[in-house]
Amino acid sequence: METENNQLFKVFKRAVIQWFNLRHDQADEEQVINSITRNSDFVGANLWTLIFAILIASIGLNMNSTAVVIGAMLISPLMGPIMGVGLGMGTEDFDLVKKGIRNLLIATVISIITSAIYFWITPLHEAKSELLARTTPTLWDVLIAFFGGLAGVVAATRNEKSNAIPGVAIATALMPPLCTAGYGLATANYYYFLGALYLYCINSIFICISTFLIIRLMKFKRRSFEEHVQGRKVSRYILLTIFITILPSIYLTYKIVNKSLFESRAKQFVEEQFQFDNALVVSKNFSYDDNPSKINVLLIGKRLPETLIDSIRRNLKTYDLGNAELLVRQGLNSKQEIDMEQIRASILNDVFRHDSLKVQSVNQTNKLHEIPDLTEELKALLPGFRSYSASRVVENYTDKSTDTLILVVIGTNKPVRALQRTQLNTWLIERTKSDTIKLIFE
């Protein structure tokens, strides 16, 4: 039995190795090296293609058009020199590494200058969401670049080329950060410039590192170092580069996650604790970066006593907001900085919410008292039955009182006796679950 289990395990192991074998459909090593080396060059067509792609991406960011930005990423030839550097490191070909770095620096400088010229000329200088998204890199950008690079180099080493390379170009997004850096330079906003340049460096370095790892994993032939010590130096430089690149992104990710959690808890706190019949929250904002973090609430309506507000403050710990400061303003005066758009939106939102609840309540009531289809039953109960209609109506009286009832109009081919009318009226009250039925025969 044990021997049989061992055999099954070996079969399964061989199958798994076969499934994940990178050498399956691998292109010839020289062919891969020549292809990546050729794409590392930035002269002639590649250089013009880069400039056109940068202009398209800049226009897309300026127009806040995701589709245009994606198009620019697909055109961009920037993946070539980055993968060239990774290949050179993996095969210990330092001539290729130097060539890749030189071409990448040339491409980067030309891209930033082209983008800066565009943003300097364009009359639209407002930073839209597509542009702002490239100013604060996080750990997730590191992971995207790393896994995207792995997918890209695996695709580049295949005989059959797939759509992975265009997908990697979109996922790792090398073009938008360069354009954002150009925008920061054109508008003298160096926070945008440095943030976008850092994101570009993250993408470039981790695509390069993932290329290096796959090339080593696939055991491409290496050029020998003159000294073994030099090899160890290169490994240390790679590790140091990874550490220096990833450390700020970890810190930024930590801040972003904490800010998101704080704002989520603060929003829940305000929604649950500030529910009053005679007072309305018309403005709320949360300041995580302040020390301490602040929750600002503006109320209009009946003034709340300080004892009640203090009681609400004590509930901050329940929402894991013990270190936050709650600031409550009541009423409006000219000395306060008030966002009237936010107040208007808050009031409209409150009105919409109440209207929605009212409509929902009416719909639920109507559903509970929905009039069933009576066609087949009336056929059986009433000889000569031809048609019927039934609807809820409001009956108004001379004393201005009203009553809601169901009006049923039945068409028959034969006269209906008084006893039948009474019996049918009683049956309809029971069948429709209604208090009052008004029955008319045609």
C-alpha positions as CSV (number, residue, x, y, z in Angstrom):
1,M,0.0,0.0,0.0
2,E,2.8,2.4,0.9
3,T,4.6,1.6,-2.4
4,E,1.4,2.4,-4.3
5,N,1.1,5.8,-2.5
6,N,4.7,6.6,-3.3
7,Q,4.1,5.8,-6.9
8,L,1.0,8.1,-7.0
9,F,2.9,10.9,-5.3
10,K,5.7,10.6,-7.9
11,V,3.2,10.6,-10.8
12,F,1.5,13.7,-9.3
13,K,4.9,15.4,-8.7
14,R,6.0,14.8,-12.3
15,A,2.7,16.2,-13.6
16,V,3.0,19.3,-11.5
17,I,6.6,19.9,-12.7
18,Q,5.4,19.4,-16.2
19,W,2.6,21.9,-15.8
20,F,4.9,24.6,-14.4
21,N,7.9,23.9,-16.5
22,L,9.0,27.2,-18.0
23,R,11.1,25.4,-20.7
24,H,7.9,24.3,-22.4
25,D,7.5,26.3,-25.6
26,Q,10.7,28.3,-24.7
27,A,12.2,30.1,-27.6
28,D,15.9,29.6,-28.5
29,E,18.2,31.3,-26.0
30,E,20.1,33.3,-28.7
31,Q,16.8,34.3,-30.3
32,V,15.5,35.7,-26.9
33,I,18.7,37.6,-26.2
34,N,18.8,39.1,-29.7
35,S,15.1,40.1,-29.5
36,I,15.5,41.9,-26.1
37,T,18.8,43.4,-27.1
38,R,17.3,44.8,-30.3
39,N,14.4,46.3,-28.4
40,S,16.8,48.0,-25.9
41,D,18.0,50.4,-28.6
42,F,16.4,53.9,-28.7
43,V,17.2,55.3,-32.1
44,G,15.1,56.1,-35.1
45,A,11.6,54.6,-35.1
46,N,11.7,53.6,-31.4
47,L,12.6,57.2,-30.3
48,W,9.8,58.8,-32.5
49,T,7.3,56.2,-31.2
50,L,8.2,57.1,-27.6
51,I,7.7,60.8,-28.3
52,F,4.3,60.2,-29.9
53,A,3.3,57.8,-27.1
54,I,4.3,60.5,-24.5
55,L,2.2,63.1,-26.3
56,I,-0.8,60.8,-26.5
57,A,-0.5,59.9,-22.7
58,S,-0.1,63.6,-21.8
59,I,-3.3,64.5,-23.7
60,G,-5.1,61.5,-22.1
61,L,-4.1,62.7,-18.6
62,N,-5.0,66.3,-19.5
63,M,-8.5,65.2,-20.7
64,N,-8.8,62.7,-17.8
65,S,-9.4,59.9,-20.4
66,T,-8.5,56.4,-19.3
67,A,-8.9,55.0,-22.8
68,V,-6.4,57.4,-24.3
69,V,-3.8,56.7,-21.5
70,I,-4.2,53.0,-22.1
71,G,-3.6,53.5,-25.8
72,A,-0.4,55.4,-25.1
73,M,0.8,52.5,-22.8
74,L,0.3,50.0,-25.7
75,I,2.3,52.2,-28.1
76,S,5.2,52.8,-25.7
77,P,8.5,51.0,-26.3
78,L,9.9,51.6,-22.8
79,M,9.8,47.9,-21.8
80,G,12.7,47.2,-24.1
81,P,15.6,48.8,-22.3
82,I,14.3,47.8,-18.9
83,M,14.1,44.2,-19.8
84,G,17.5,44.6,-21.5
85,V,19.0,45.7,-18.1
86,G,17.4,42.7,-16.4
87,L,18.7,40.3,-19.1
88,G,22.2,41.8,-18.8
89,M,22.2,41.3,-15.1
90,G,20.9,37.7,-15.4
91,T,23.5,36.7,-18.0
92,E,26.3,38.8,-16.4
93,D,26.6,40.8,-19.6
94,F,27.6,44.2,-18.3
95,D,27.9,45.7,-21.8
96,L,24.2,45.0,-22.2
97,V,23.5,46.4,-18.7
98,K,25.3,49.7,-19.5
99,K,23.6,49.9,-22.9
100,G,20.1,49.4,-21.3
101,I,20.7,51.9,-18.5
102,R,22.0,54.5,-21.0
103,N,19.1,54.0,-23.3
104,L,16.6,54.1,-20.4
105,L,18.0,57.3,-19.1
106,I,17.9,58.9,-22.6
107,A,14.2,57.7,-23.0
108,T,13.3,59.0,-19.5
109,V,14.8,62.5,-20.1
110,I,13.2,62.8,-23.5
111,S,9.8,61.7,-22.2
112,I,9.8,64.2,-19.3
113,I,10.9,67.0,-21.5
114,T,8.3,66.2,-24.1
115,S,5.5,66.0,-21.5
116,A,6.7,69.2,-19.8
117,I,6.6,71.1,-23.1
118,Y,3.0,69.8,-23.7
119,F,1.8,70.8,-20.3
120,W,3.5,74.2,-20.5
121,I,1.7,74.9,-23.8
122,T,-1.7,73.5,-23.0
123,P,-4.3,75.9,-21.6
124,L,-5.7,73.2,-19.3
125,H,-3.5,73.0,-16.2
126,E,-5.9,71.4,-13.7
127,A,-4.7,68.1,-12.2
128,K,-7.4,65.5,-12.9
129,S,-7.9,62.2,-11.1
130,E,-5.9,60.2,-13.8
131,L,-2.9,62.4,-13.1
132,L,-3.2,62.6,-9.3
133,A,-3.3,58.7,-9.2
134,R,0.3,58.7,-10.2
135,T,1.7,61.0,-7.5
136,T,1.6,58.7,-4.4
137,P,3.2,55.3,-5.0
138,T,2.4,52.4,-2.6
139,L,3.5,48.9,-1.9
140,W,0.8,47.7,-4.3
141,D,2.6,49.5,-7.2
142,V,5.7,47.5,-6.2
143,L,3.7,44.2,-6.4
144,I,2.1,45.2,-9.7
145,A,5.5,46.0,-11.3
146,F,7.1,42.8,-10.0
147,F,4.4,40.4,-11.1
148,G,3.9,42.3,-14.3
149,G,7.6,42.1,-15.0
150,L,7.5,38.3,-14.4
151,A,4.6,37.9,-16.9
152,G,6.4,40.1,-19.4
153,V,9.7,38.3,-19.4
154,V,8.0,34.8,-19.5
155,A,6.0,36.0,-22.5
156,A,9.2,37.4,-24.2
157,T,10.9,34.0,-23.9
158,R,8.2,32.0,-25.7
159,N,8.1,30.8,-29.3
160,E,4.5,31.8,-29.6
161,K,4.1,35.4,-28.6
162,S,0.9,36.2,-26.6
163,N,-1.0,39.3,-25.6
164,A,1.0,39.3,-22.2
165,I,3.4,42.1,-23.3
166,P,0.6,44.6,-24.1
167,G,-1.1,43.6,-20.8
168,V,2.1,44.2,-18.9
169,A,2.5,47.6,-20.5
170,I,-1.0,48.5,-19.3
171,A,-0.6,47.0,-15.8
172,T,2.8,48.5,-14.9
173,A,1.9,51.9,-16.5
174,L,5.3,53.3,-17.3
175,M,4.1,56.2,-19.4
176,P,1.6,58.0,-17.1
177,P,4.2,58.6,-14.3
178,L,6.6,60.1,-16.8
179,C,3.9,62.4,-18.1
180,T,2.9,63.3,-14.5
181,A,6.6,64.1,-13.8
182,G,6.5,66.4,-16.9
183,Y,3.3,68.0,-15.5
184,G,5.0,68.6,-12.2
185,L,8.0,70.2,-13.9
186,A,5.8,72.4,-16.2
187,T,3.7,73.7,-13.2
188,A,6.6,73.8,-10.7
189,N,4.8,71.3,-8.5
190,Y,7.8,69.3,-7.3
191,Y,5.7,67.1,-5.0
192,Y,4.0,65.7,-8.2
193,F,7.3,65.6,-10.0
194,L,9.1,63.5,-7.3
195,G,6.1,61.3,-6.5
196,A,5.6,60.4,-10.2
197,L,9.3,59.9,-10.8
198,Y,9.4,57.6,-7.7
199,L,6.6,55.5,-9.2
200,Y,8.4,55.3,-12.5
201,C,11.5,54.1,-10.7
202,I,9.5,51.5,-8.8
203,N,8.1,50.1,-12.1
204,S,11.4,50.2,-13.9
205,I,13.4,48.6,-11.1
206,F,11.0,45.8,-10.3
207,I,10.4,44.9,-14.0
208,C,14.2,44.7,-14.3
209,I,14.5,42.5,-11.1
210,S,11.7,40.2,-12.2
211,T,13.5,39.8,-15.6
212,F,16.7,39.0,-13.8
213,L,15.0,36.3,-11.7
214,I,13.3,34.6,-14.6
215,I,16.5,34.6,-16.7
216,R,18.4,33.0,-13.8
217,L,15.6,30.5,-13.2
218,M,15.7,29.5,-16.8
219,K,19.5,29.0,-16.5
220,F,20.5,31.3,-19.5
221,K,24.2,31.0,-20.2
222,R,26.2,33.5,-18.2
223,R,29.4,35.3,-18.9
224,S,32.0,34.6,-16.3
225,F,33.1,37.4,-13.9
226,E,36.8,38.1,-13.9
227,E,36.7,37.8,-10.1
228,H,34.2,35.9,-7.9
229,V,34.2,38.9,-5.6
230,Q,32.7,41.1,-8.4
231,G,29.7,38.6,-8.6
232,R,29.0,39.0,-4.9
233,K,29.2,42.8,-5.2
234,V,26.5,42.7,-8.0
235,S,24.2,40.6,-5.8
236,R,24.7,43.0,-2.9
237,Y,23.9,46.0,-5.1
238,I,20.7,44.3,-6.3
239,L,19.5,43.7,-2.7
240,L,20.4,47.3,-1.7
241,T,18.5,48.7,-4.7
242,I,15.4,46.6,-3.8
243,F,15.6,47.8,-0.1
244,I,16.0,51.5,-1.0
245,T,13.2,51.3,-3.6
246,I,10.7,49.4,-1.5
247,L,11.1,51.1,1.9
248,P,9.4,54.5,1.1
249,S,6.5,52.6,-0.6
250,I,5.9,50.5,2.5
251,Y,5.7,53.7,4.6
252,L,3.3,55.3,2.2
253,T,1.2,52.2,2.1
254,Y,1.0,52.1,5.9
255,K,-0.2,55.7,5.9
256,I,-2.8,55.2,3.2
257,V,-4.2,52.1,4.9
258,N,-4.4,53.8,8.3
259,K,-6.0,56.9,6.7
260,S,-8.6,54.7,4.9
261,L,-9.5,52.8,8.1
262,F,-9.7,56.1,10.1
263,E,-12.1,57.7,7.5
264,S,-14.2,54.6,7.4
265,R,-14.6,54.4,11.2
266,A,-15.2,58.2,11.5
267,K,-17.9,58.0,8.8
268,Q,-19.6,55.2,10.6
269,F,-19.3,57.1,14.0
270,V,-20.9,60.2,12.6
271,E,-23.7,58.3,10.8
272,E,-24.6,56.3,14.0
273,Q,-24.0,58.8,16.7
274,F,-25.5,62.0,15.2
275,Q,-29.1,60.8,14.6
276,F,-31.5,63.5,15.9
277,D,-35.0,64.5,15.1
278,N,-34.4,68.3,15.4
279,A,-30.7,68.6,14.3
280,L,-29.1,67.7,11.0
281,V,-25.4,67.0,10.1
282,V,-24.8,69.3,7.1
283,S,-21.0,69.0,6.9
284,K,-18.4,66.5,8.0
285,N,-14.7,66.1,7.2
286,F,-12.0,64.0,8.6
287,S,-8.3,65.1,9.0
288,Y,-6.1,62.0,9.5
289,D,-2.8,63.8,9.0
290,D,-3.4,66.2,11.9
291,N,-2.0,65.4,15.3
292,P,-4.3,64.3,16.8
293,S,-6.6,63.2,14.0
294,K,-9.8,65.3,13.8
295,I,-13.4,64.7,13.1
296,N,-15.2,67.9,12.2
297,V,-19.0,68.0,12.3
298,L,-21.3,71.0,11.5
299,L,-24.9,70.8,12.8
300,I,-27.9,72.9,12.0
301,G,-31.3,72.8,13.9
302,K,-31.9,72.5,17.6
303,R,-28.8,73.2,19.6
304,L,-27.5,70.1,21.4
305,P,-26.4,70.4,25.0
306,E,-22.7,70.1,25.8
307,T,-23.4,67.1,28.1
308,L,-24.9,65.2,25.1
309,I,-21.8,66.1,22.9
310,D,-19.5,64.9,25.7
311,S,-21.4,61.7,25.9
312,I,-20.9,61.2,22.1
313,R,-17.2,61.9,22.5
314,R,-16.9,59.1,25.0
315,N,-18.2,56.7,22.4
316,L,-15.1,57.4,20.2
317,K,-13.3,54.5,21.8
318,T,-16.1,52.1,20.8
319,Y,-15.2,52.8,17.1
320,D,-11.4,52.5,17.7
321,L,-11.1,56.3,17.4
322,G,-9.8,56.9,21.0
323,N,-6.9,59.1,19.8
324,A,-9.2,61.3,17.5
325,E,-10.5,64.7,18.5
326,L,-14.2,65.4,17.9
327,L,-15.0,69.1,17.0
328,V,-18.7,69.9,16.8
329,R,-20.0,73.3,15.4
330,Q,-23.6,74.2,15.8
331,G,-25.4,76.8,13.7
332,L,-23.9,79.0,11.0
333,N,-22.0,82.3,11.4
334,S,-19.9,84.4,9.1
335,K,-16.7,83.7,10.9
336,Q,-16.7,80.0,10.1
337,E,-15.3,78.6,6.9
338,I,-18.3,76.8,5.4
339,D,-18.5,74.7,2.2
340,M,-21.9,75.6,1.0
341,E,-21.8,73.0,-1.8
342,Q,-21.2,70.3,0.8
343,I,-24.1,71.7,2.9
344,R,-26.4,71.7,-0.1
345,A,-25.3,68.2,-1.0
346,S,-25.9,67.0,2.5
347,I,-29.4,68.4,2.7
348,L,-30.3,67.0,-0.7
349,N,-28.9,63.7,0.3
350,D,-31.0,63.7,3.5
351,V,-34.2,64.6,1.5
352,F,-33.4,61.9,-1.0
353,R,-32.9,59.4,1.7
354,H,-36.2,60.2,3.4
355,D,-38.0,60.2,0.0
356,S,-36.5,56.8,-0.8
357,L,-37.6,55.4,2.5
358,K,-41.1,56.8,1.9
359,V,-41.3,55.3,-1.6
360,Q,-40.0,52.0,-0.3
361,S,-42.6,52.0,2.5
362,V,-45.4,52.7,0.0
363,N,-44.2,50.0,-2.4
364,Q,-44.0,47.5,0.4
365,T,-47.6,48.4,1.5
366,N,-48.8,48.0,-2.1
367,K,-47.1,44.7,-2.4
368,L,-48.7,43.4,0.8
369,H,-52.2,44.5,-0.6
370,E,-51.7,43.5,-4.2
371,I,-54.9,42.6,-6.0
372,P,-54.7,38.9,-7.2
373,D,-55.7,37.8,-10.6
374,L,-59.4,36.7,-10.3
375,T,-60.1,35.8,-13.9
376,E,-60.4,32.0,-13.6
377,E,-62.3,32.1,-10.3
378,L,-64.9,34.5,-11.7
379,K,-65.4,32.3,-14.7
380,A,-66.3,29.4,-12.4
381,L,-68.4,31.5,-10.0
382,L,-70.3,33.6,-12.4
383,P,-72.2,32.2,-15.5
384,G,-72.0,34.6,-18.4
385,F,-68.8,36.3,-17.1
386,R,-67.1,38.3,-19.8
387,S,-64.5,40.6,-18.3
388,Y,-63.5,42.4,-15.1
389,S,-61.2,45.3,-13.8
390,A,-60.1,45.9,-10.2
391,S,-58.2,48.9,-8.8
392,R,-57.7,50.7,-5.5
393,V,-59.4,54.1,-5.4
394,V,-60.0,56.9,-2.9
395,E,-63.7,57.8,-2.3
396,N,-64.4,61.4,-1.2
397,Y,-67.5,62.3,0.8
398,T,-69.4,65.5,1.2
399,D,-68.0,66.0,4.8
400,K,-64.5,66.0,3.2
401,S,-63.6,62.6,4.7
402,T,-62.1,59.9,2.5
403,D,-62.0,56.1,2.3
404,T,-59.7,53.7,0.4
405,L,-61.5,50.8,-1.3
406,I,-61.3,48.4,-4.2
407,L,-63.5,49.2,-7.1
408,V,-64.4,46.0,-9.1
409,V,-66.3,46.3,-12.4
410,I,-67.5,43.0,-13.9
411,G,-68.9,42.6,-17.4
412,T,-71.5,39.8,-17.8
413,N,-73.7,38.5,-20.6
414,K,-76.4,37.5,-18.2
415,P,-78.2,39.4,-15.4
416,V,-76.9,38.8,-11.8
417,R,-79.5,38.2,-9.0
418,A,-79.3,40.2,-5.8
419,L,-78.3,37.1,-3.7
420,Q,-75.4,36.4,-6.1
421,R,-74.3,40.0,-5.8
422,T,-74.1,39.8,-2.0
423,Q,-72.3,36.4,-2.1
424,L,-69.8,37.7,-4.7
425,N,-69.2,40.9,-2.7
426,T,-68.4,38.8,0.5
427,W,-66.2,36.5,-1.5
428,L,-64.2,39.4,-3.0
429,I,-63.6,41.0,0.5
430,E,-62.2,37.7,1.7
431,R,-60.2,37.0,-1.5
432,T,-58.6,40.5,-1.8
433,K,-58.0,40.9,2.0
434,S,-59.8,44.3,1.8
435,D,-62.2,46.0,4.2
436,T,-64.4,47.5,1.5
437,I,-65.4,46.4,-2.0
438,K,-67.5,48.5,-4.4
439,L,-69.0,46.1,-7.0
440,I,-70.4,47.3,-10.3
441,F,-71.9,45.1,-13.0
442,E,-72.1,46.0,-16.7
